[in-house]
């Protein structure tokens, strides 16, 4: 009798173990390779992200790559040799816009990299194709543009508000256009794994300054995910302190504008659900005195229950 039911017991055990594993990995691992908004070429906007327990990452922007990986190795957030981590663990790049502080690491480290996709809105990929991966500026490591095309990278155009799988990973992405110093554009990427989400915003100005509705439209799209408890974190930039004049924001946020936009998002959501979301502050600009003032203003103005995270280069984050 026991011999008859043994195979069924083994199958049941395997099935329940898989369910348990799925239930315990409902989050993301984030490795900040760069967190600053300028000046320091060794620490510019770039975040490796993968489902918790996976080593199949993509990079959200790519301002710094190699120096950030080396820092993460020193902090024991990653294991191995920096070049091999870039080659084997980073499966693709999502580029929010065409400014150098968001893609310099991708370009400068391209000779040592392996074949993978570069994801972005068509307008962003056109900048890479026409301005950076050219034989006058560097070399054309991509599959479009000037010849000869080395075809190491494949441009993958994202149509706004459409979901795409991220090749060689367990994640998907949906892109939304942002305003970054109207008429210039940037991108927000909604990353998902199963039914869990993280939202990454590249550089963006506030709707009231940009004379735009891009953030209002984005908030309407993601509010249901917050109410369902599926959106775990939002990366949102704060580049300047409140003293920065509106005419000199150049498509960026201050703490005051950061909270103004979040209040609009909160108004679309259940208050308890909203308080469960973590807000990862990105792109604070140097000098250090300015960055410290931004952080001070954010902390002093925040509501009691709002969860702010100030990422550090190389220090891993677990979001669940």
C-alpha atoms as a printed R data frame, in Angstrom:
    type eleno elety resid chain resno      x      y       z
1   ATOM     1    CA   UNK     A     1  0.000  0.000   0.000
2   ATOM     2    CA   UNK     A     2  2.776  2.422   0.978
3   ATOM     3    CA   UNK     A     3  4.630  1.736  -2.275
4   ATOM     4    CA   UNK     A     4  1.501  2.687  -4.200
5   ATOM     5    CA   UNK     A     5  1.051  6.058  -2.532
6   ATOM     6    CA   UNK     A     6  4.776  6.949  -2.278
7   ATOM     7    CA   UNK     A     7  5.009  8.489  -5.800
8   ATOM     8    CA   UNK     A     8  1.922 10.604  -5.102
9   ATOM     9    CA   UNK     A     9  3.428 11.818  -1.816
10  ATOM    10    CA   UNK     A    10  6.667 12.780  -3.571
11  ATOM    11    CA   UNK     A    11  4.806 14.716  -6.272
12  ATOM    12    CA   UNK     A    12  2.700 16.457  -3.626
13  ATOM    13    CA   UNK     A    13  5.825 17.443  -1.689
14  ATOM    14    CA   UNK     A    14  7.492 18.864  -4.809
15  ATOM    15    CA   UNK     A    15  4.344 20.818  -5.696
16  ATOM    16    CA   UNK     A    16  3.935 22.298  -2.202
17  ATOM    17    CA   UNK     A    17  7.632 23.225  -2.066
18  ATOM    18    CA   UNK     A    18  7.285 25.120  -5.341
19  ATOM    19    CA   UNK     A    19  4.239 26.951  -4.021
20  ATOM    20    CA   UNK     A    20  6.090 27.836  -0.840
21  ATOM    21    CA   UNK     A    21  9.084 29.118  -2.817
22  ATOM    22    CA   UNK     A    22  6.839 31.263  -4.982
23  ATOM    23    CA   UNK     A    23  5.147 32.657  -1.909
24  ATOM    24    CA   UNK     A    24  8.440 33.583  -0.235
25  ATOM    25    CA   UNK     A    25  9.935 35.357  -3.286
26  ATOM    26    CA   UNK     A    26  7.249 37.979  -3.819
27  ATOM    27    CA   UNK     A    27  9.621 40.904  -4.064
28  ATOM    28    CA   UNK     A    28 12.645 42.395  -5.783
29  ATOM    29    CA   UNK     A    29 16.358 42.720  -5.159
30  ATOM    30    CA   UNK     A    30 17.814 46.080  -6.139
31  ATOM    31    CA   UNK     A    31 21.533 46.855  -6.420
32  ATOM    32    CA   UNK     A    32 22.163 50.597  -6.799
33  ATOM    33    CA   UNK     A    33 25.150 50.966  -9.129
34  ATOM    34    CA   UNK     A    34 24.832 54.740  -9.072
35  ATOM    35    CA   UNK     A    35 22.507 57.108  -7.235
36  ATOM    36    CA   UNK     A    36 23.615 60.683  -7.954
37  ATOM    37    CA   UNK     A    37 22.308 63.212 -10.441
38  ATOM    38    CA   UNK     A    38 25.562 64.500 -11.887
39  ATOM    39    CA   UNK     A    39 29.243 65.490 -11.589
40  ATOM    40    CA   UNK     A    40 30.567 62.204 -10.142
41  ATOM    41    CA   UNK     A    41 31.068 59.898 -13.134
42  ATOM    42    CA   UNK     A    42 31.636 56.938 -10.790
43  ATOM    43    CA   UNK     A    43 28.185 57.239  -9.200
44  ATOM    44    CA   UNK     A    44 25.471 58.107 -11.752
45  ATOM    45    CA   UNK     A    45 21.900 56.837 -12.062
46  ATOM    46    CA   UNK     A    46 21.790 53.052 -12.515
47  ATOM    47    CA   UNK     A    47 19.934 50.308 -10.639
48  ATOM    48    CA   UNK     A    48 20.169 46.555 -11.150
49  ATOM    49    CA   UNK     A    49 16.822 44.868 -10.430
50  ATOM    50    CA   UNK     A    50 15.743 41.224 -10.340
51  ATOM    51    CA   UNK     A    51 13.057 39.157  -8.623
52  ATOM    52    CA   UNK     A    52 14.135 38.220  -5.121
53  ATOM    53    CA   UNK     A    53 16.261 35.076  -5.278
54  ATOM    54    CA   UNK     A    54 17.201 35.540  -8.948
55  ATOM    55    CA   UNK     A    55 20.476 36.676 -10.531
56  ATOM    56    CA   UNK     A    56 18.848 37.612 -13.849
57  ATOM    57    CA   UNK     A    57 18.936 41.401 -13.618
58  ATOM    58    CA   UNK     A    58 18.167 44.310 -15.870
59  ATOM    59    CA   UNK     A    59 19.555 47.813 -15.382
60  ATOM    60    CA   UNK     A    60 17.201 50.725 -14.864
61  ATOM    61    CA   UNK     A    61 19.308 53.374 -16.585
62  ATOM    62    CA   UNK     A    62 23.041 52.944 -16.979
63  ATOM    63    CA   UNK     A    63 24.927 56.071 -15.941
64  ATOM    64    CA   UNK     A    64 27.480 54.004 -14.006
65  ATOM    65    CA   UNK     A    65 28.081 50.275 -14.477
66  ATOM    66    CA   UNK     A    66 31.573 48.940 -13.710
67  ATOM    67    CA   UNK     A    67 32.420 51.246 -10.801
68  ATOM    68    CA   UNK     A    68 29.043 50.504  -9.239
69  ATOM    69    CA   UNK     A    69 29.492 46.758  -9.563
70  ATOM    70    CA   UNK     A    70 32.923 47.017  -7.939
71  ATOM    71    CA   UNK     A    71 31.407 48.964  -5.037
72  ATOM    72    CA   UNK     A    72 28.640 46.351  -4.694
73  ATOM    73    CA   UNK     A    73 31.256 43.574  -4.569
74  ATOM    74    CA   UNK     A    74 33.135 45.395  -1.779
75  ATOM    75    CA   UNK     A    75 29.859 45.736   0.134
76  ATOM    76    CA   UNK     A    76 29.092 42.029  -0.457
77  ATOM    77    CA   UNK     A    77 25.921 42.824  -2.380
78  ATOM    78    CA   UNK     A    78 27.342 40.966  -5.380
79  ATOM    79    CA   UNK     A    79 29.844 38.140  -5.719
80  ATOM    80    CA   UNK     A    80 32.342 37.635  -8.520
81  ATOM    81    CA   UNK     A    81 34.379 39.705 -10.970
82  ATOM    82    CA   UNK     A    82 32.843 42.997 -12.083
83  ATOM    83    CA   UNK     A    83 33.269 42.367 -15.815
84  ATOM    84    CA   UNK     A    84 31.693 38.923 -15.542
85  ATOM    85    CA   UNK     A    85 28.756 40.232 -13.527
86  ATOM    86    CA   UNK     A    86 28.025 42.766 -16.253
87  ATOM    87    CA   UNK     A    87 28.407 40.137 -18.960
88  ATOM    88    CA   UNK     A    88 26.411 37.346 -17.316
89  ATOM    89    CA   UNK     A    89 23.978 38.803 -14.772
90  ATOM    90    CA   UNK     A    90 22.827 42.003 -16.488
91  ATOM    91    CA   UNK     A    91 20.421 40.779 -19.164
92  ATOM    92    CA   UNK     A    92 19.438 44.145 -20.632
93  ATOM    93    CA   UNK     A    93 19.235 47.897 -20.147
94  ATOM    94    CA   UNK     A    94 16.159 50.129 -19.798
95  ATOM    95    CA   UNK     A    95 17.122 53.687 -20.694
96  ATOM    96    CA   UNK     A    96 14.751 56.433 -19.567
97  ATOM    97    CA   UNK     A    97 16.203 59.252 -21.683
98  ATOM    98    CA   UNK     A    98 19.249 60.243 -23.657
99  ATOM    99    CA   UNK     A    99 21.271 62.278 -21.144
100 ATOM   100    CA   UNK     A   100 24.785 61.060 -20.437
101 ATOM   101    CA   UNK     A   101 24.289 60.692 -16.687
102 ATOM   102    CA   UNK     A   102 21.801 57.915 -17.497
103 ATOM   103    CA   UNK     A   103 23.731 56.008 -20.165
104 ATOM   104    CA   UNK     A   104 27.466 56.798 -19.984
105 ATOM   105    CA   UNK     A   105 28.249 53.507 -18.223
106 ATOM   106    CA   UNK     A   106 26.510 51.508 -20.930
107 ATOM   107    CA   UNK     A   107 28.506 53.232 -23.662
108 ATOM   108    CA   UNK     A   108 31.947 53.193 -22.055
109 ATOM   109    CA   UNK     A   109 31.679 49.535 -20.948
110 ATOM   110    CA   UNK     A   110 30.177 48.276 -24.219
111 ATOM   111    CA   UNK     A   111 33.402 46.721 -25.623
112 ATOM   112    CA   UNK     A   112 33.541 44.226 -22.731
113 ATOM   113    CA   UNK     A   113 29.807 43.462 -22.672
114 ATOM   114    CA   UNK     A   114 27.838 40.576 -24.194
115 ATOM   115    CA   UNK     A   115 24.866 40.556 -26.571
116 ATOM   116    CA   UNK     A   116 21.649 41.855 -24.999
117 ATOM   117    CA   UNK     A   117 18.718 44.202 -25.542
118 ATOM   118    CA   UNK     A   118 18.511 47.937 -24.942
119 ATOM   119    CA   UNK     A   119 14.895 48.880 -24.165
120 ATOM   120    CA   UNK     A   120 13.403 52.327 -24.537
121 ATOM   121    CA   UNK     A   121 10.838 54.520 -26.184
122 ATOM   122    CA   UNK     A   122 11.622 55.022 -29.903
123 ATOM   123    CA   UNK     A   123 12.670 58.655 -29.322
124 ATOM   124    CA   UNK     A   124 15.241 57.534 -26.736
125 ATOM   125    CA   UNK     A   125 16.661 54.727 -28.846
126 ATOM   126    CA   UNK     A   126 16.990 57.142 -31.757
127 ATOM   127    CA   UNK     A   127 19.328 59.282 -29.628
128 ATOM   128    CA   UNK     A   128 21.499 56.266 -28.840
129 ATOM   129    CA   UNK     A   129 21.533 55.270 -32.500
130 ATOM   130    CA   UNK     A   130 22.201 58.715 -33.977
131 ATOM   131    CA   UNK     A   131 24.334 60.430 -31.303
132 ATOM   132    CA   UNK     A   132 26.257 57.861 -29.269
133 ATOM   133    CA   UNK     A   133 26.666 54.505 -30.985
134 ATOM   134    CA   UNK     A   134 28.209 56.089 -34.064
135 ATOM   135    CA   UNK     A   135 31.699 55.739 -35.485
136 ATOM   136    CA   UNK     A   136 32.433 59.422 -34.897
137 ATOM   137    CA   UNK     A   137 31.502 59.294 -31.206
138 ATOM   138    CA   UNK     A   138 32.523 55.740 -30.215
139 ATOM   139    CA   UNK     A   139 31.674 52.591 -32.173
140 ATOM   140    CA   UNK     A   140 28.356 51.219 -33.322
141 ATOM   141    CA   UNK     A   141 27.830 48.205 -31.095
142 ATOM   142    CA   UNK     A   142 24.132 48.073 -32.005
143 ATOM   143    CA   UNK     A   143 21.999 46.571 -34.750
144 ATOM   144    CA   UNK     A   144 20.864 49.844 -36.335
145 ATOM   145    CA   UNK     A   145 22.491 53.062 -37.510
146 ATOM   146    CA   UNK     A   146 25.873 53.653 -39.088
147 ATOM   147    CA   UNK     A   147 27.629 50.775 -40.790
148 ATOM   148    CA   UNK     A   148 29.404 48.606 -39.970
149 ATOM   149    CA   UNK     A   149 26.928 47.539 -37.268
150 ATOM   150    CA   UNK     A   150 28.604 45.286 -34.700
151 ATOM   151    CA   UNK     A   151 25.167 44.010 -33.581
152 ATOM   152    CA   UNK     A   152 26.138 43.318 -29.972
153 ATOM   153    CA   UNK     A   153 23.127 45.278 -28.744
154 ATOM   154    CA   UNK     A   154 19.594 45.032 -30.107
155 ATOM   155    CA   UNK     A   155 17.357 48.068 -29.834
156 ATOM   156    CA   UNK     A   156 13.932 47.037 -28.502
157 ATOM   157    CA   UNK     A   157 11.341 49.772 -28.961
158 ATOM   158    CA   UNK     A   158  8.676 50.053 -26.289
159 ATOM   159    CA   UNK     A   159  5.243 51.334 -27.227
160 ATOM   160    CA   UNK     A   160  3.763 53.338 -24.386
161 ATOM   161    CA   UNK     A   161  1.327 51.539 -22.071
162 ATOM   162    CA   UNK     A   162  2.085 48.128 -23.616
163 ATOM   163    CA   UNK     A   163  3.572 45.226 -21.632
164 ATOM   164    CA   UNK     A   164  6.653 43.385 -22.927
165 ATOM   165    CA   UNK     A   165  8.708 40.496 -21.523
166 ATOM   166    CA   UNK     A   166 12.289 41.333 -20.630
167 ATOM   167    CA   UNK     A   167 14.405 38.775 -22.485
168 ATOM   168    CA   UNK     A   168 16.254 36.160 -20.415
169 ATOM   169    CA   UNK     A   169 14.575 37.308 -17.190
170 ATOM   170    CA   UNK     A   170 11.369 36.540 -15.300
171 ATOM   171    CA   UNK     A   171 10.204 40.158 -15.521
172 ATOM   172    CA   UNK     A   172  8.037 42.304 -17.768
173 ATOM   173    CA   UNK     A   173  7.981 46.044 -18.453
174 ATOM   174    CA   UNK     A   174  5.459 48.717 -19.389
175 ATOM   175    CA   UNK     A   175  6.656 52.214 -20.349
176 ATOM   176    CA   UNK     A   176  5.057 55.624 -19.776
177 ATOM   177    CA   UNK     A   177  6.252 58.919 -21.219
178 ATOM   178    CA   UNK     A   178  7.325 61.699 -18.831
179 ATOM   179    CA   UNK     A   179  8.075 65.391 -19.346
180 ATOM   180    CA   UNK     A   180 11.671 66.398 -18.581
181 ATOM   181    CA   UNK     A   181 11.937 70.109 -19.344
182 ATOM   182    CA   UNK     A   182  9.130 70.424 -21.882
183 ATOM   183    CA   UNK     A   183  9.396 69.597 -24.812
184 ATOM   184    CA   UNK     A   184 12.065 67.065 -23.797
185 ATOM   185    CA   UNK     A   185 10.915 63.605 -22.749
186 ATOM   186    CA   UNK     A   186 11.832 60.912 -20.260
187 ATOM   187    CA   UNK     A   187 10.327 57.554 -19.285
188 ATOM   188    CA   UNK     A   188  8.792 55.689 -16.371
189 ATOM   189    CA   UNK     A   189  9.181 51.899 -16.355
190 ATOM   190    CA   UNK     A   190  6.665 49.680 -14.567
191 ATOM   191    CA   UNK     A   191  8.495 46.431 -13.800
192 ATOM   192    CA   UNK     A   192  6.524 43.315 -12.888
193 ATOM   193    CA   UNK     A   193  7.215 39.780 -11.758
194 ATOM   194    CA   UNK     A   194  4.132 37.619 -11.388
195 ATOM   195    CA   UNK     A   195  1.690 40.015  -9.700
196 ATOM   196    CA   UNK     A   196  4.262 42.209  -7.939
197 ATOM   197    CA   UNK     A   197  5.353 45.597  -9.312
198 ATOM   198    CA   UNK     A   198  7.954 48.332  -8.926
199 ATOM   199    CA   UNK     A   199  7.759 51.703 -10.687
200 ATOM   200    CA   UNK     A   200 10.933 53.507 -11.774
201 ATOM   201    CA   UNK     A   201 10.732 57.097 -12.977
202 ATOM   202    CA   UNK     A   202 13.591 58.631 -14.892
203 ATOM   203    CA   UNK     A   203 14.105 62.373 -14.632
204 ATOM   204    CA   UNK     A   204 10.810 64.235 -14.490
205 ATOM   205    CA   UNK     A   205  9.395 67.640 -13.760
206 ATOM   206    CA   UNK     A   206  6.143 68.312 -11.921
207 ATOM   207    CA   UNK     A   207  3.031 68.684 -14.060
208 ATOM   208    CA   UNK     A   208  2.395 72.213 -12.801
209 ATOM   209    CA   UNK     A   209  5.869 73.356 -13.898
210 ATOM   210    CA   UNK     A   210  5.995 71.335 -17.101
211 ATOM   211    CA   UNK     A   211  2.488 72.381 -18.175
212 ATOM   212    CA   UNK     A   212  1.882 68.680 -18.703
213 ATOM   213    CA   UNK     A   213 -0.393 65.855 -17.579
214 ATOM   214    CA   UNK     A   214  2.187 63.074 -17.826
215 ATOM   215    CA   UNK     A   215  2.429 62.400 -14.087
216 ATOM   216    CA   UNK     A   216 -1.339 62.713 -13.614
217 ATOM   217    CA   UNK     A   217 -1.824 60.067 -16.301
218 ATOM   218    CA   UNK     A   218  0.817 57.818 -14.741
219 ATOM   219    CA   UNK     A   219 -0.752 58.103 -11.273
220 ATOM   220    CA   UNK     A   220 -4.140 57.073 -12.674
221 ATOM   221    CA   UNK     A   221 -2.553 54.018 -14.267
222 ATOM   222    CA   UNK     A   222 -0.781 52.780 -11.156
223 ATOM   223    CA   UNK     A   223 -3.342 53.671  -8.471
224 ATOM   224    CA   UNK     A   224 -5.238 50.362  -8.877
225 ATOM   225    CA   UNK     A   225 -1.974 48.449  -8.299
226 ATOM   226    CA   UNK     A   226 -1.425 50.335  -5.038
227 ATOM   227    CA   UNK     A   227 -4.983 49.642  -3.893
228 ATOM   228    CA   UNK     A   228 -4.494 45.946  -4.669
229 ATOM   229    CA   UNK     A   229 -1.259 45.854  -2.641
230 ATOM   230    CA   UNK     A   230  0.760 44.860  -5.719
231 ATOM   231    CA   UNK     A   231  2.934 47.947  -6.232
232 ATOM   232    CA   UNK     A   232  5.705 47.728  -3.661
233 ATOM   233    CA   UNK     A   233  7.936 50.728  -4.394
234 ATOM   234    CA   UNK     A   234  8.316 53.837  -6.526
235 ATOM   235    CA   UNK     A   235 11.657 55.339  -7.569
236 ATOM   236    CA   UNK     A   236 11.161 59.111  -7.820
237 ATOM   237    CA   UNK     A   237 13.783 61.805  -8.276
238 ATOM   238    CA   UNK     A   238 14.422 64.866  -6.130
239 ATOM   239    CA   UNK     A   239 17.268 66.802  -7.724
240 ATOM   240    CA   UNK     A   240 17.233 70.195  -6.011
241 ATOM   241    CA   UNK     A   241 16.285 71.752  -2.647
242 ATOM   242    CA   UNK     A   242 13.190 73.915  -2.363
243 ATOM   243    CA   UNK     A   243 15.199 77.103  -2.856
244 ATOM   244    CA   UNK     A   244 15.850 76.290  -6.516
245 ATOM   245    CA   UNK     A   245 13.867 78.726  -8.726
246 ATOM   246    CA   UNK     A   246 11.214 77.156 -10.960
247 ATOM   247    CA   UNK     A   247 12.944 78.527 -14.057
248 ATOM   248    CA   UNK     A   248 16.125 76.680 -13.112
249 ATOM   249    CA   UNK     A   249 14.627 73.252 -12.404
250 ATOM   250    CA   UNK     A   250 15.275 72.013 -15.963
251 ATOM   251    CA   UNK     A   251 12.685 69.268 -15.674
252 ATOM   252    CA   UNK     A   252 13.423 68.110 -12.129
253 ATOM   253    CA   UNK     A   253 11.712 67.970  -8.722
254 ATOM   254    CA   UNK     A   254 12.269 69.598  -5.340
255 ATOM   255    CA   UNK     A   255 11.017 68.146  -2.013
256 ATOM   256    CA   UNK     A   256  8.001 70.459  -2.195
257 ATOM   257    CA   UNK     A   257  7.120 69.309  -5.723
258 ATOM   258    CA   UNK     A   258  7.856 65.679  -4.784
259 ATOM   259    CA   UNK     A   259  5.238 65.806  -2.034
260 ATOM   260    CA   UNK     A   260  2.831 67.787  -4.197
261 ATOM   261    CA   UNK     A   261  2.859 65.006  -6.782
262 ATOM   262    CA   UNK     A   262  2.601 62.263  -4.162
263 ATOM   263    CA   UNK     A   263 -0.436 63.965  -2.633
264 ATOM   264    CA   UNK     A   264 -2.136 63.716  -6.019
265 ATOM   265    CA   UNK     A   265 -1.305 60.017  -6.175
266 ATOM   266    CA   UNK     A   266 -2.492 59.475  -2.599
267 ATOM   267    CA   UNK     A   267 -5.801 61.115  -3.500
268 ATOM   268    CA   UNK     A   268 -6.401 58.325  -6.020
269 ATOM   269    CA   UNK     A   269 -5.668 55.510  -3.573
270 ATOM   270    CA   UNK     A   270 -6.754 53.966  -0.304
271 ATOM   271    CA   UNK     A   271 -4.753 55.664   2.453
272 ATOM   272    CA   UNK     A   272 -3.744 52.404   4.156
273 ATOM   273    CA   UNK     A   273 -2.574 50.891   0.888
274 ATOM   274    CA   UNK     A   274 -0.629 54.045   0.000
275 ATOM   275    CA   UNK     A   275  1.290 53.938   3.280
276 ATOM   276    CA   UNK     A   276  2.597 50.461   2.433
277 ATOM   277    CA   UNK     A   277  4.451 51.735  -0.650
278 ATOM   278    CA   UNK     A   278  8.157 52.552  -0.301
279 ATOM   279    CA   UNK     A   279  9.473 55.669  -2.062
280 ATOM   280    CA   UNK     A   280 13.083 55.421  -3.223
281 ATOM   281    CA   UNK     A   281 14.619 58.889  -3.635
282 ATOM   282    CA   UNK     A   282 16.886 59.198  -6.673
283 ATOM   283    CA   UNK     A   283 19.020 61.642  -8.664
284 ATOM   284    CA   UNK     A   284 19.903 64.161  -5.931
285 ATOM   285    CA   UNK     A   285 22.454 66.531  -7.408
286 ATOM   286    CA   UNK     A   286 25.807 67.539  -5.946
287 ATOM   287    CA   UNK     A   287 27.497 69.224  -4.167
288 ATOM   288    CA   UNK     A   288 27.178 67.224  -0.956
289 ATOM   289    CA   UNK     A   289 25.778 70.234   0.890
290 ATOM   290    CA   UNK     A   290 22.889 70.373  -1.606
291 ATOM   291    CA   UNK     A   291 22.227 66.641  -1.284
292 ATOM   292    CA   UNK     A   292 22.146 66.927   2.513
293 ATOM   293    CA   UNK     A   293 19.701 69.833   2.320
294 ATOM   294    CA   UNK     A   294 17.399 67.865  -0.008
295 ATOM   295    CA   UNK     A   295 17.374 64.935   2.410
296 ATOM   296    CA   UNK     A   296 16.762 67.224   5.384
297 ATOM   297    CA   UNK     A   297 13.815 68.884   3.656
298 ATOM   298    CA   UNK     A   298 12.325 65.563   2.591
299 ATOM   299    CA   UNK     A   299 12.488 64.178   6.124
300 ATOM   300    CA   UNK     A   300 11.139 67.338   7.787
301 ATOM   301    CA   UNK     A   301  8.201 67.632   5.390
302 ATOM   302    CA   UNK     A   302  7.181 63.981   5.173
303 ATOM   303    CA   UNK     A   303  4.053 62.625   6.806
304 ATOM   304    CA   UNK     A   304  4.532 60.298   9.746
305 ATOM   305    CA   UNK     A   305  3.747 57.048   7.954
306 ATOM   306    CA   UNK     A   306  5.439 57.667   4.586
307 ATOM   307    CA   UNK     A   307  8.298 55.246   3.884
308 ATOM   308    CA   UNK     A   308 11.309 57.004   2.334
309 ATOM   309    CA   UNK     A   309 14.418 55.127   1.208
310 ATOM   310    CA   UNK     A   310 17.672 56.931   0.400
311 ATOM   311    CA   UNK     A   311 19.683 54.383  -1.611
312 ATOM   312    CA   UNK     A   312 23.455 54.038  -1.252
313 ATOM   313    CA   UNK     A   313 25.726 52.985  -4.079
314 ATOM   314    CA   UNK     A   314 26.510 49.281  -3.810
315 ATOM   315    CA   UNK     A   315 24.183 48.562  -0.880
316 ATOM   316    CA   UNK     A   316 21.486 46.094  -1.859
317 ATOM   317    CA   UNK     A   317 17.816 46.669  -1.164
318 ATOM   318    CA   UNK     A   318 15.106 44.054  -0.764
319 ATOM   319    CA   UNK     A   319 11.626 45.289  -1.599
320 ATOM   320    CA   UNK     A   320  8.652 43.067  -0.740
